[in-house]
Amino acid sequence: MNITPTTLRQISSQDFVAFGVNDLAYIKVVDVDGSTGYAIHAADGTPLTVMPEREAAFAAVRQHELEPVSVH
């Protein structure tokens, strides 16, 4: 399937939320009791876990055959 901007405008809200859910995981910096942690979220926003180190978070995502994406 060739995904174009026009195609994206025509998908339902529910399909848009699921877009990338099987391919991506988002990683963002969070505060955990005064220390820096790295939260991993599924593409639909579902929180998955928090890791103490950025490299560990990226490795965990890749280990589950997902593509990590940083959120700033």
PDB file of N, CA, C and O in Angstrom:
ATOM      1  N   MET A   1       0.848  -1.186   0.000  1.00  0.00           N
ATOM      2  CA  MET A   1       0.000   0.000   0.000  1.00  0.00           C
ATOM      3  C   MET A   1       0.888   1.241   0.000  1.00  0.00           C
ATOM      4  O   MET A   1       1.796   1.358   0.823  1.00  0.00           O
ATOM      5  N   ASN A   2       0.631   2.151  -0.906  1.00  0.00           N
ATOM      6  CA  ASN A   2       1.372   3.397  -1.008  1.00  0.00           C
ATOM      7  C   ASN A   2       0.675   4.452  -0.143  1.00  0.00           C
ATOM      8  O   ASN A   2      -0.441   4.873  -0.447  1.00  0.00           O
ATOM      9  N   ILE A   3       1.339   4.871   0.930  1.00  0.00           N
ATOM     10  CA  ILE A   3       0.745   5.853   1.838  1.00  0.00           C
ATOM     11  C   ILE A   3       1.164   7.245   1.396  1.00  0.00           C
ATOM     12  O   ILE A   3       2.352   7.558   1.309  1.00  0.00           O
ATOM     13  N   THR A   4       0.169   8.069   1.122  1.00  0.00           N
ATOM     14  CA  THR A   4       0.394   9.442   0.689  1.00  0.00           C
ATOM     15  C   THR A   4      -0.288  10.389   1.680  1.00  0.00           C
ATOM     16  O   THR A   4      -1.095   9.935   2.491  1.00  0.00           O
ATOM     17  N   PRO A   5       0.010  11.678   1.637  1.00  0.00           N
ATOM     18  CA  PRO A   5      -0.713  12.616   2.507  1.00  0.00           C
ATOM     19  C   PRO A   5      -2.225  12.541   2.317  1.00  0.00           C
ATOM     20  O   PRO A   5      -2.977  12.678   3.282  1.00  0.00           O
ATOM     21  N   THR A   6      -2.673  12.327   1.093  1.00  0.00           N
ATOM     22  CA  THR A   6      -4.108  12.210   0.837  1.00  0.00           C
ATOM     23  C   THR A   6      -4.675  10.975   1.531  1.00  0.00           C
ATOM     24  O   THR A   6      -5.758  11.027   2.114  1.00  0.00           O
ATOM     25  N   THR A   7      -3.949   9.876   1.467  1.00  0.00           N
ATOM     26  CA  THR A   7      -4.382   8.645   2.136  1.00  0.00           C
ATOM     27  C   THR A   7      -4.497   8.881   3.638  1.00  0.00           C
ATOM     28  O   THR A   7      -5.466   8.446   4.260  1.00  0.00           O
ATOM     29  N   LEU A   8      -3.525   9.559   4.219  1.00  0.00           N
ATOM     30  CA  LEU A   8      -3.554   9.820   5.661  1.00  0.00           C
ATOM     31  C   LEU A   8      -4.742  10.686   6.059  1.00  0.00           C
ATOM     32  O   LEU A   8      -5.302  10.504   7.140  1.00  0.00           O
ATOM     33  N   ARG A   9      -5.127  11.608   5.218  1.00  0.00           N
ATOM     34  CA  ARG A   9      -6.283  12.464   5.524  1.00  0.00           C
ATOM     35  C   ARG A   9      -7.595  11.690   5.496  1.00  0.00           C
ATOM     36  O   ARG A   9      -8.590  12.132   6.071  1.00  0.00           O
ATOM     37  N   GLN A  10      -7.602  10.551   4.837  1.00  0.00           N
ATOM     38  CA  GLN A  10      -8.836   9.793   4.664  1.00  0.00           C
ATOM     39  C   GLN A  10      -9.004   8.652   5.668  1.00  0.00           C
ATOM     40  O   GLN A  10     -10.056   8.014   5.688  1.00  0.00           O
ATOM     41  N   ILE A  11      -7.992   8.376   6.505  1.00  0.00           N
ATOM     42  CA  ILE A  11      -8.143   7.280   7.452  1.00  0.00           C
ATOM     43  C   ILE A  11      -8.942   7.738   8.670  1.00  0.00           C
ATOM     44  O   ILE A  11      -8.974   8.923   8.998  1.00  0.00           O
ATOM     45  N   SER A  12      -9.577   6.788   9.325  1.00  0.00           N
ATOM     46  CA  SER A  12     -10.395   7.108  10.495  1.00  0.00           C
ATOM     47  C   SER A  12      -9.501   7.481  11.679  1.00  0.00           C
ATOM     48  O   SER A  12      -8.304   7.192  11.683  1.00  0.00           O
ATOM     49  N   SER A  13     -10.093   8.120  12.669  1.00  0.00           N
ATOM     50  CA  SER A  13      -9.349   8.490  13.873  1.00  0.00           C
ATOM     51  C   SER A  13      -8.790   7.256  14.563  1.00  0.00           C
ATOM     52  O   SER A  13      -7.659   7.270  15.050  1.00  0.00           O
ATOM     53  N   GLN A  14      -9.579   6.191  14.607  1.00  0.00           N
ATOM     54  CA  GLN A  14      -9.143   4.950  15.242  1.00  0.00           C
ATOM     55  C   GLN A  14      -7.953   4.344  14.495  1.00  0.00           C
ATOM     56  O   GLN A  14      -7.001   3.882  15.124  1.00  0.00           O
ATOM     57  N   ASP A  15      -7.998   4.342  13.168  1.00  0.00           N
ATOM     58  CA  ASP A  15      -6.882   3.827  12.382  1.00  0.00           C
ATOM     59  C   ASP A  15      -5.642   4.702  12.548  1.00  0.00           C
ATOM     60  O   ASP A  15      -4.519   4.197  12.567  1.00  0.00           O
ATOM     61  N   PHE A  16      -5.847   6.016  12.668  1.00  0.00           N
ATOM     62  CA  PHE A  16      -4.713   6.919  12.849  1.00  0.00           C
ATOM     63  C   PHE A  16      -3.998   6.643  14.170  1.00  0.00           C
ATOM     64  O   PHE A  16      -2.768   6.665  14.223  1.00  0.00           O
ATOM     65  N   VAL A  17      -4.762   6.382  15.245  1.00  0.00           N
ATOM     66  CA  VAL A  17      -4.177   6.077  16.547  1.00  0.00           C
ATOM     67  C   VAL A  17      -3.334   4.809  16.461  1.00  0.00           C
ATOM     68  O   VAL A  17      -2.285   4.718  17.099  1.00  0.00           O
ATOM     69  N   ALA A  18      -3.784   3.833  15.681  1.00  0.00           N
ATOM     70  CA  ALA A  18      -3.070   2.559  15.562  1.00  0.00           C
ATOM     71  C   ALA A  18      -1.897   2.631  14.578  1.00  0.00           C
ATOM     72  O   ALA A  18      -1.118   1.683  14.479  1.00  0.00           O
ATOM     73  N   PHE A  19      -1.766   3.737  13.856  1.00  0.00           N
ATOM     74  CA  PHE A  19      -0.722   3.877  12.847  1.00  0.00           C
ATOM     75  C   PHE A  19       0.655   3.749  13.492  1.00  0.00           C
ATOM     76  O   PHE A  19       1.009   4.544  14.363  1.00  0.00           O
ATOM     77  N   GLY A  20       1.415   2.773  13.079  1.00  0.00           N
ATOM     78  CA  GLY A  20       2.763   2.568  13.593  1.00  0.00           C
ATOM     79  C   GLY A  20       2.850   1.784  14.881  1.00  0.00           C
ATOM     80  O   GLY A  20       3.951   1.546  15.379  1.00  0.00           O
ATOM     81  N   VAL A  21       1.714   1.371  15.442  1.00  0.00           N
ATOM     82  CA  VAL A  21       1.725   0.703  16.748  1.00  0.00           C
ATOM     83  C   VAL A  21       2.546  -0.582  16.737  1.00  0.00           C
ATOM     84  O   VAL A  21       3.084  -0.968  17.774  1.00  0.00           O
ATOM     85  N   ASN A  22       2.654  -1.242  15.614  1.00  0.00           N
ATOM     86  CA  ASN A  22       3.438  -2.474  15.534  1.00  0.00           C
ATOM     87  C   ASN A  22       4.874  -2.237  15.095  1.00  0.00           C
ATOM     88  O   ASN A  22       5.646  -3.185  14.947  1.00  0.00           O
ATOM     89  N   ASP A  23       5.237  -0.974  14.885  1.00  0.00           N
ATOM     90  CA  ASP A  23       6.562  -0.665  14.358  1.00  0.00           C
ATOM     91  C   ASP A  23       7.386   0.282  15.218  1.00  0.00           C
ATOM     92  O   ASP A  23       8.615   0.230  15.181  1.00  0.00           O
ATOM     93  N   LEU A  24       6.738   1.139  15.986  1.00  0.00           N
ATOM     94  CA  LEU A  24       7.433   2.209  16.693  1.00  0.00           C
ATOM     95  C   LEU A  24       7.225   2.146  18.199  1.00  0.00           C
ATOM     96  O   LEU A  24       6.213   1.638  18.681  1.00  0.00           O
ATOM     97  N   ALA A  25       8.195   2.668  18.927  1.00  0.00           N
ATOM     98  CA  ALA A  25       8.050   2.928  20.353  1.00  0.00           C
ATOM     99  C   ALA A  25       8.714   4.271  20.631  1.00  0.00           C
ATOM    100  O   ALA A  25       9.791   4.559  20.110  1.00  0.00           O
ATOM    101  N   TYR A  26       8.073   5.078  21.444  1.00  0.00           N
ATOM    102  CA  TYR A  26       8.582   6.406  21.757  1.00  0.00           C
ATOM    103  C   TYR A  26       9.303   6.394  23.092  1.00  0.00           C
ATOM    104  O   TYR A  26       8.859   5.757  24.047  1.00  0.00           O
ATOM    105  N   ILE A  27      10.415   7.101  23.147  1.00  0.00           N
ATOM    106  CA  ILE A  27      11.214   7.197  24.364  1.00  0.00           C
ATOM    107  C   ILE A  27      11.334   8.666  24.731  1.00  0.00           C
ATOM    108  O   ILE A  27      11.710   9.499  23.906  1.00  0.00           O
ATOM    109  N   LYS A  28      11.007   8.975  25.996  1.00  0.00           N
ATOM    110  CA  LYS A  28      11.143  10.358  26.438  1.00  0.00           C
ATOM    111  C   LYS A  28      11.746  10.398  27.836  1.00  0.00           C
ATOM    112  O   LYS A  28      11.604   9.461  28.621  1.00  0.00           O
ATOM    113  N   VAL A  29      12.412  11.489  28.122  1.00  0.00           N
ATOM    114  CA  VAL A  29      13.036  11.705  29.422  1.00  0.00           C
ATOM    115  C   VAL A  29      11.942  12.024  30.436  1.00  0.00           C
ATOM    116  O   VAL A  29      11.051  12.833  30.177  1.00  0.00           O
ATOM    117  N   VAL A  30      12.025  11.368  31.605  1.00  0.00           N
ATOM    118  CA  VAL A  30      11.078  11.618  32.686  1.00  0.00           C
ATOM    119  C   VAL A  30      11.835  11.741  33.999  1.00  0.00           C
ATOM    120  O   VAL A  30      12.971  11.280  34.120  1.00  0.00           O
ATOM    121  N   ASP A  31      11.200  12.363  34.977  1.00  0.00           N
ATOM    122  CA  ASP A  31      11.771  12.474  36.312  1.00  0.00           C
ATOM    123  C   ASP A  31      11.205  11.339  37.164  1.00  0.00           C
ATOM    124  O   ASP A  31       9.991  11.163  37.261  1.00  0.00           O
ATOM    125  N   VAL A  32      12.114  10.568  37.781  1.00  0.00           N
ATOM    126  CA  VAL A  32      11.699   9.470  38.646  1.00  0.00           C
ATOM    127  C   VAL A  32      12.360   9.699  40.003  1.00  0.00           C
ATOM    128  O   VAL A  32      13.545   9.418  40.184  1.00  0.00           O
ATOM    129  N   ASP A  33      11.589  10.206  40.944  1.00  0.00           N
ATOM    130  CA  ASP A  33      12.096  10.467  42.294  1.00  0.00           C
ATOM    131  C   ASP A  33      13.383  11.296  42.290  1.00  0.00           C
ATOM    132  O   ASP A  33      14.330  10.989  43.014  1.00  0.00           O
ATOM    133  N   GLY A  34      13.407  12.342  41.473  1.00  0.00           N
ATOM    134  CA  GLY A  34      14.554  13.236  41.400  1.00  0.00           C
ATOM    135  C   GLY A  34      15.680  12.776  40.498  1.00  0.00           C
ATOM    136  O   GLY A  34      16.686  13.473  40.367  1.00  0.00           O
ATOM    137  N   SER A  35      15.533  11.618  39.873  1.00  0.00           N
ATOM    138  CA  SER A  35      16.534  11.105  38.934  1.00  0.00           C
ATOM    139  C   SER A  35      15.950  11.063  37.534  1.00  0.00           C
ATOM    140  O   SER A  35      14.732  11.038  37.353  1.00  0.00           O
ATOM    141  N   THR A  36      16.827  11.056  36.554  1.00  0.00           N
ATOM    142  CA  THR A  36      16.389  10.981  35.170  1.00  0.00           C
ATOM    143  C   THR A  36      16.101   9.530  34.797  1.00  0.00           C
ATOM    144  O   THR A  36      16.898   8.634  35.076  1.00  0.00           O
ATOM    145  N   GLY A  37      14.952   9.311  34.164  1.00  0.00           N
ATOM    146  CA  GLY A  37      14.599   8.006  33.638  1.00  0.00           C
ATOM    147  C   GLY A  37      14.172   8.161  32.191  1.00  0.00           C
ATOM    148  O   GLY A  37      14.012   9.281  31.707  1.00  0.00           O
ATOM    149  N   TYR A  38      13.988   7.062  31.504  1.00  0.00           N
ATOM    150  CA  TYR A  38      13.599   7.080  30.093  1.00  0.00           C
ATOM    151  C   TYR A  38      12.360   6.221  29.922  1.00  0.00           C
ATOM    152  O   TYR A  38      12.427   4.992  29.956  1.00  0.00           O
ATOM    153  N   ALA A  39      11.229   6.884  29.738  1.00  0.00           N
ATOM    154  CA  ALA A  39       9.949   6.197  29.606  1.00  0.00           C
ATOM    155  C   ALA A  39       9.787   5.694  28.184  1.00  0.00           C
ATOM    156  O   ALA A  39      10.082   6.403  27.221  1.00  0.00           O
ATOM    157  N   ILE A  40       9.316   4.467  28.065  1.00  0.00           N
ATOM    158  CA  ILE A  40       9.027   3.874  26.759  1.00  0.00           C
ATOM    159  C   ILE A  40       7.519   3.776  26.623  1.00  0.00           C
ATOM    160  O   ILE A  40       6.830   3.246  27.494  1.00  0.00           O
ATOM    161  N   HIS A  41       7.017   4.304  25.502  1.00  0.00           N
ATOM    162  CA  HIS A  41       5.577   4.275  25.214  1.00  0.00           C
ATOM    163  C   HIS A  41       5.350   3.621  23.857  1.00  0.00           C
ATOM    164  O   HIS A  41       6.137   3.805  22.929  1.00  0.00           O
ATOM    165  N   ALA A  42       4.275   2.863  23.753  1.00  0.00           N
ATOM    166  CA  ALA A  42       3.869   2.314  22.463  1.00  0.00           C
ATOM    167  C   ALA A  42       3.453   3.471  21.566  1.00  0.00           C
ATOM    168  O   ALA A  42       3.215   4.578  22.049  1.00  0.00           O
ATOM    169  N   ALA A  43       3.365   3.225  20.281  1.00  0.00           N
ATOM    170  CA  ALA A  43       3.013   4.275  19.323  1.00  0.00           C
ATOM    171  C   ALA A  43       1.649   4.885  19.611  1.00  0.00           C
ATOM    172  O   ALA A  43       1.402   6.035  19.247  1.00  0.00           O
ATOM    173  N   ASP A  44       0.756   4.137  20.258  1.00  0.00           N
ATOM    174  CA  ASP A  44      -0.572   4.677  20.583  1.00  0.00           C
ATOM    175  C   ASP A  44      -0.582   5.440  21.904  1.00  0.00           C
ATOM    176  O   ASP A  44      -1.635   5.896  22.349  1.00  0.00           O
ATOM    177  N   GLY A  45       0.603   5.584  22.542  1.00  0.00           N
ATOM    178  CA  GLY A  45       0.706   6.342  23.781  1.00  0.00           C
ATOM    179  C   GLY A  45       0.664   5.506  25.047  1.00  0.00           C
ATOM    180  O   GLY A  45       0.846   6.041  26.140  1.00  0.00           O
ATOM    181  N   THR A  46       0.429   4.214  24.925  1.00  0.00           N
ATOM    182  CA  THR A  46       0.372   3.336  26.087  1.00  0.00           C
ATOM    183  C   THR A  46       1.748   3.275  26.754  1.00  0.00           C
ATOM    184  O   THR A  46       2.731   2.930  26.098  1.00  0.00           O
ATOM    185  N   PRO A  47       1.835   3.610  28.068  1.00  0.00           N
ATOM    186  CA  PRO A  47       3.115   3.507  28.755  1.00  0.00           C
ATOM    187  C   PRO A  47       3.523   2.036  28.891  1.00  0.00           C
ATOM    188  O   PRO A  47       2.699   1.188  29.233  1.00  0.00           O
ATOM    189  N   LEU A  48       4.789   1.742  28.621  1.00  0.00           N
ATOM    190  CA  LEU A  48       5.262   0.365  28.700  1.00  0.00           C
ATOM    191  C   LEU A  48       6.194   0.154  29.886  1.00  0.00           C
ATOM    192  O   LEU A  48       5.985  -0.765  30.678  1.00  0.00           O
ATOM    193  N   THR A  49       7.219   0.991  30.019  1.00  0.00           N
ATOM    194  CA  THR A  49       8.162   0.855  31.130  1.00  0.00           C
ATOM    195  C   THR A  49       9.025   2.095  31.216  1.00  0.00           C
ATOM    196  O   THR A  49       8.973   2.968  30.349  1.00  0.00           O
ATOM    197  N   VAL A  50       9.824   2.161  32.278  1.00  0.00           N
ATOM    198  CA  VAL A  50      10.818   3.227  32.448  1.00  0.00           C
ATOM    199  C   VAL A  50      12.155   2.554  32.697  1.00  0.00           C
ATOM    200  O   VAL A  50      12.266   1.648  33.523  1.00  0.00           O
ATOM    201  N   MET A  51      13.165   3.006  31.976  1.00  0.00           N
ATOM    202  CA  MET A  51      14.516   2.461  32.104  1.00  0.00           C
ATOM    203  C   MET A  51      15.411   3.541  32.708  1.00  0.00           C
ATOM    204  O   MET A  51      15.163   4.729  32.504  1.00  0.00           O
ATOM    205  N   PRO A  52      16.454   3.144  33.452  1.00  0.00           N
ATOM    206  CA  PRO A  52      17.329   4.139  34.079  1.00  0.00           C
ATOM    207  C   PRO A  52      18.305   4.806  33.117  1.00  0.00           C
ATOM    208  O   PRO A  52      18.811   5.891  33.404  1.00  0.00           O
ATOM    209  N   GLU A  53      18.574   4.169  31.976  1.00  0.00           N
ATOM    210  CA  GLU A  53      19.545   4.725  31.023  1.00  0.00           C
ATOM    211  C   GLU A  53      18.956   4.768  29.612  1.00  0.00           C
ATOM    212  O   GLU A  53      18.191   3.890  29.214  1.00  0.00           O
ATOM    213  N   ARG A  54      19.327   5.804  28.872  1.00  0.00           N
ATOM    214  CA  ARG A  54      18.840   5.986  27.506  1.00  0.00           C
ATOM    215  C   ARG A  54      19.225   4.807  26.609  1.00  0.00           C
ATOM    216  O   ARG A  54      18.394   4.294  25.860  1.00  0.00           O
ATOM    217  N   GLU A  55      20.470   4.389  26.689  1.00  0.00           N
ATOM    218  CA  GLU A  55      20.944   3.287  25.843  1.00  0.00           C
ATOM    219  C   GLU A  55      20.174   2.001  26.137  1.00  0.00           C
ATOM    220  O   GLU A  55      19.866   1.235  25.223  1.00  0.00           O
ATOM    221  N   ALA A  56      19.865   1.767  27.403  1.00  0.00           N
ATOM    222  CA  ALA A  56      19.101   0.567  27.783  1.00  0.00           C
ATOM    223  C   ALA A  56      17.677   0.637  27.223  1.00  0.00           C
ATOM    224  O   ALA A  56      17.126  -0.376  26.790  1.00  0.00           O
ATOM    225  N   ALA A  57      17.088   1.831  27.232  1.00  0.00           N
ATOM    226  CA  ALA A  57      15.739   1.994  26.691  1.00  0.00           C
ATOM    227  C   ALA A  57      15.723   1.708  25.186  1.00  0.00           C
ATOM    228  O   ALA A  57      14.844   1.002  24.691  1.00  0.00           O
ATOM    229  N   PHE A  58      16.695   2.258  24.471  1.00  0.00           N
ATOM    230  CA  PHE A  58      16.763   2.024  23.027  1.00  0.00           C
ATOM    231  C   PHE A  58      17.022   0.550  22.725  1.00  0.00           C
ATOM    232  O   PHE A  58      16.439  -0.010  21.796  1.00  0.00           O
ATOM    233  N   ALA A  59      17.900  -0.076  23.513  1.00  0.00           N
ATOM    234  CA  ALA A  59      18.199  -1.494  23.300  1.00  0.00           C
ATOM    235  C   ALA A  59      16.971  -2.360  23.561  1.00  0.00           C
ATOM    236  O   ALA A  59      16.721  -3.315  22.826  1.00  0.00           O
ATOM    237  N   ALA A  60      16.207  -2.036  24.594  1.00  0.00           N
ATOM    238  CA  ALA A  60      15.009  -2.805  24.913  1.00  0.00           C
ATOM    239  C   ALA A  60      13.979  -2.713  23.787  1.00  0.00           C
ATOM    240  O   ALA A  60      13.347  -3.705  23.424  1.00  0.00           O
ATOM    241  N   VAL A  61      13.823  -1.512  23.245  1.00  0.00           N
ATOM    242  CA  VAL A  61      12.873  -1.322  22.144  1.00  0.00           C
ATOM    243  C   VAL A  61      13.307  -2.130  20.925  1.00  0.00           C
ATOM    244  O   VAL A  61      12.496  -2.822  20.307  1.00  0.00           O
ATOM    245  N   ARG A  62      14.577  -2.039  20.588  1.00  0.00           N
ATOM    246  CA  ARG A  62      15.085  -2.783  19.421  1.00  0.00           C
ATOM    247  C   ARG A  62      15.004  -4.288  19.633  1.00  0.00           C
ATOM    248  O   ARG A  62      14.761  -5.039  18.688  1.00  0.00           O
ATOM    249  N   GLN A  63      15.207  -4.730  20.875  1.00  0.00           N
ATOM    250  CA  GLN A  63      15.141  -6.153  21.181  1.00  0.00           C
ATOM    251  C   GLN A  63      13.740  -6.710  20.903  1.00  0.00           C
ATOM    252  O   GLN A  63      13.578  -7.895  20.613  1.00  0.00           O
ATOM    253  N   HIS A  64      12.745  -5.847  20.997  1.00  0.00           N
ATOM    254  CA  HIS A  64      11.363  -6.255  20.712  1.00  0.00           C
ATOM    255  C   HIS A  64      10.964  -5.924  19.274  1.00  0.00           C
ATOM    256  O   HIS A  64       9.783  -5.842  18.937  1.00  0.00           O
ATOM    257  N   GLU A  65      11.988  -5.738  18.440  1.00  0.00           N
ATOM    258  CA  GLU A  65      11.809  -5.522  16.996  1.00  0.00           C
ATOM    259  C   GLU A  65      10.942  -4.307  16.667  1.00  0.00           C
ATOM    260  O   GLU A  65      10.145  -4.323  15.730  1.00  0.00           O
ATOM    261  N   LEU A  66      11.124  -3.249  17.472  1.00  0.00           N
ATOM    262  CA  LEU A  66      10.457  -1.971  17.222  1.00  0.00           C
ATOM    263  C   LEU A  66      11.525  -0.931  16.922  1.00  0.00           C
ATOM    264  O   LEU A  66      12.694  -1.106  17.267  1.00  0.00           O
ATOM    265  N   GLU A  67      11.114   0.142  16.283  1.00  0.00           N
ATOM    266  CA  GLU A  67      12.031   1.244  15.979  1.00  0.00           C
ATOM    267  C   GLU A  67      11.858   2.317  17.052  1.00  0.00           C
ATOM    268  O   GLU A  67      10.762   2.858  17.203  1.00  0.00           O
ATOM    269  N   PRO A  68      12.934   2.640  17.811  1.00  0.00           N
ATOM    270  CA  PRO A  68      12.822   3.670  18.835  1.00  0.00           C
ATOM    271  C   PRO A  68      12.818   5.075  18.232  1.00  0.00           C
ATOM    272  O   PRO A  68      13.534   5.357  17.271  1.00  0.00           O
ATOM    273  N   VAL A  69      12.002   5.942  18.811  1.00  0.00           N
ATOM    274  CA  VAL A  69      11.907   7.332  18.374  1.00  0.00           C
ATOM    275  C   VAL A  69      11.991   8.209  19.622  1.00  0.00           C
ATOM    276  O   VAL A  69      11.237   8.000  20.573  1.00  0.00           O
ATOM    277  N   SER A  70      12.891   9.179  19.630  1.00  0.00           N
ATOM    278  CA  SER A  70      13.020  10.104  20.760  1.00  0.00           C
ATOM    279  C   SER A  70      11.915  11.142  20.723  1.00  0.00           C
ATOM    280  O   SER A  70      11.554  11.654  19.664  1.00  0.00           O
ATOM    281  N   VAL A  71      11.388  11.440  21.897  1.00  0.00           N
ATOM    282  CA  VAL A  71      10.412  12.509  22.047  1.00  0.00           C
ATOM    283  C   VAL A  71      11.059  13.574  22.917  1.00  0.00           C
ATOM    284  O   VAL A  71      11.544  13.280  24.010  1.00  0.00           O
ATOM    285  N   HIS A  72      11.068  14.813  22.434  1.00  0.00           N
ATOM    286  CA  HIS A  72      11.740  15.890  23.177  1.00  0.00           C
ATOM    287  C   HIS A  72      10.720  16.772  23.847  1.00  0.00           C
ATOM    288  O   HIS A  72      11.084  17.735  24.521  1.00  0.00           O
TER     289      HIS A  72
END
